[in-house]
């Protein structure tokens, strides 16, 4: 089995490579990345709190620990020729597409970043789909993409897994959930989801669309085996997810700073559970199905994330303050998001973490890097 | 009033410029184009059946006929800097965005064309929206785009004007219609529609989304005033719309060739009615509304288009044969499309044409160019 993993150098990508390697020891795992995430974070004036090794060092450390079936190719997925060569050479059985510019705030900086995010994300996916199609792999290649729960926006009903019943003048039909994303980044994933749907419809391509929640956490079973196997931990305004940023604030005595009331619930999943469920998707049956999973273990109000961190900080002797400031974003601050995850619970029957059970571990993992966080305290919040 | 008209050199764009000029004589109309359509058709081995003048000749002829308020700037809307300069210089009151690679079959040729279509269409719209936003024109600039009825796909209910009631587990919400487009081109317009929706939501931008039907016809009141004011008439497989292609077949004794049964109904609108309703949209009230109109005057089955042409051909003494061949497209061949156009009928209370009333005029307009059509008979159908 040949597996392509795009975005192997990313926060989720690298731990996924290690888990894939362990789960499918006879598979050949080809990771691709252009190292853009490292550059974006650096250009934002920040760093990963937990130091990450270079790709050659990562692969050497992985091989030394028995993860011997991972190879790496540097390349840009927006380059159609590169993607065609890659797909034709390896004729993948699985394409696990995790590469993207994943930051909503980054995509909102200006038109140039919005345009870049659009091009980078949507073009990459389109190139992969067409390369699979034109290489004659429609019937044999399983495409899995980590899109985002953000494609759903904030509807006034429980968020379904991909499809919804639409009604107009008394007649009904089951239709894909509309792209109601609230940011330019999230819209790119709504477009990807629509493209995956079309590829399945036109070409009978096997597609699994993982609508990934906000992924939090510092490590997985594999990444903590060796410092060189660590994955990145971003905590800046642009690339740090909310729980990780809040943990970084807590570590440095910076008050956990919530935009607005913070009563809106946002779907969450731990890095460990995200990686395991993604790898579980690889083993799903073949066929011409278009499967959507809401890859979330719980919706949690922003204020409750803060409370969980306050509790998790007690054993470490940290005193954590919480403050509220005006919300710069256009969103429903009291949206009582409920999420249908019935299908996802079959994919991941036993999640290992909740936000409440995870915070102490994240804070503990960050403890050795407190100085890095402190040096970059001015990166926690949006630039004035 | 400064009006930007993108795609002014196009089939719909050029007649729209003339109608805008006549309707708003004190407005300044700035047309933009990169002449890509001329190159695409040429690269497809075809030509416009009705010869079209160069842009300088078009503008000179227009000025001679009293259309003196049209200017032209050559440029590519995927170039962010060009778009920013353009918007900042003229601070438009209206941006009427009609530029696009509009061919579904072209977007399906290969991955490179699909990628090009994606980039060309979506990036252009995104650049316009951001340039308006960053130029401080959110509250004053009315954005109008001709998207397409094709974003709706083929649902099992009457197609609403933009929004639909979604239901999940007993709760309901009004949501944007999902992107169910059946081609890579049509998906680009679904993405544009989602972006227009987001621009309205985030920035309170005034947006009118014209979901344009298949536009047929050879001329408008203004284009037939002078041969140099003619608009293009494409009839090749890639760029000719179905009714125009069928008319071209009829003119040359080529049987009207229908893919499959041809019982699926497709929304239609004449060029004259399309142009008039688009210009009517310019005069719509300001505010922060996101308005969607199904810019269609009737849904017509493909076989009924053929019958209308047979009838329209009788006065010209043409004997027109109709044949059916296997359908290469993935579509519902008997889809009884019904379309809600209640809002659109307010925008255009009195359409001038139906398919049935238009065909004789189109055939008559093509009569002088029968030799051009005959020389390019091999372009009517998809290349083997």
Interface residues (C-beta under 8 A of the other chain):
Chain A: X80 X84 X110 X111 X112 X114 X115 X118 X119 X122 X123 X126 X127 X130 X131 X133 X134 X155 X156 X157 X158 X159 X160 X164 X165 X166 X167 X168 X169 X171 X172 X173 X175 X176 X177 X178 X179 X180 X181 X182 X183 X184 X187 X190 X191 X194 X195 X197 X198 X201 X202 X330 X340
Chain B: X80 X84 X110 X111 X112 X114 X115 X118 X119 X122 X123 X126 X127 X130 X131 X133 X134 X155 X156 X157 X158 X159 X160 X164 X165 X166 X167 X168 X169 X171 X172 X173 X175 X176 X177 X178 X179 X180 X181 X182 X183 X184 X187 X190 X191 X194 X195 X197 X198 X201 X202 X330 X340
